[in-house]
């Protein structure tokens, strides 16, 4: 008889509850960052399910890291566009 595997979405919630003492010790502004890590994991649910890692925290952290790097790349691109626009304005090439 096969055994039941806890769904990854439930494991994410379980990990958040398991680390609630850590969250409670964070300053209020940083609690939002903690919560965002778990929201990121839920947004990348499919990749976590595919990994089926026994340690859910690995997948949660990897999901957060992928989202942060993606956002970072987008912001760098936006900054470069703004720099180009500023240079064009400085040089009167509008």
N, C-alpha and C positions, 0 to 999 in steps of 0.2 A: 504494500500500500504506500502511495506517495505521500510526502509530507507537504503541508501547506506553507507556502512562502509568503511572508508579509509583503504587501505591495510597496513599491518604492515610495509612493506619495505618503503612505502611512509612516514609513521609516523616517522620512524627512521630518514629519511632525514629532515623532518620538525623539529624534535627535535634538530638536529644538527644546522640548520639555526636559530632556536629560541635561541640557546645558543652561537651564533656567537660573541656577545659582550663579553661574558666570555672568549671565546677562544682568542679573540683579545688582551685581557689583560694579557694573559699568556706569559712568556718568550718563545722565539723561541723553545728551546729544549723541553719544556713541551707541546707545541702545537701538537707535534707528538703523545704524550701520549693521549691527548684529542681525536685526530683523530682515534687512535687505538681503543679506547672504542667503537666508532661507527662502526668500521670495525668488531670488535668482535660481536657486536649485529647482524650485517648482516650475519656473519658466523653461528650464532645460530638462524637464521630466523624461522625455524620450531617451536622451543620452544616458541618464542615470539608470533607466530600466534596462537598456541594452548592456550596460557594464555589469550589472548584477553583482556588484562588489559586496562582499560580506561586511565590509566596513563602509557604511553609508556616508560617513564624514568625508572620505576621500572624494566621492562623487560630488558631494555638496560643495566642498572647497574648489574642486576643479570647475564646476559650473560657475561659481562666483568668479573665479580667475578668468575664465573664457569671456564672461560678460564684461568684466572690468577692462580686459585688454581690447576687446572690441570697441567699447566706449572710448577708451584712450585713443585708439587709432582714429576714430571719427572726430574726436576733439582736435587731434593734431592736424587733421585735414582741414577742419574749419579754421583753425588758427592760421594755417598757411594761406588759405584763401583771403582771410582778413588782412594778413600782412601784404599780400599782393595788391589788394584794394587800397590799403594805406599808401603803399609805394606809388601807385598810380595817381592817387590824389596829390601826393607831395610833388610829383613830377608834372602835374597838370595834364595828365593823360586820361582825362575822364571821358 
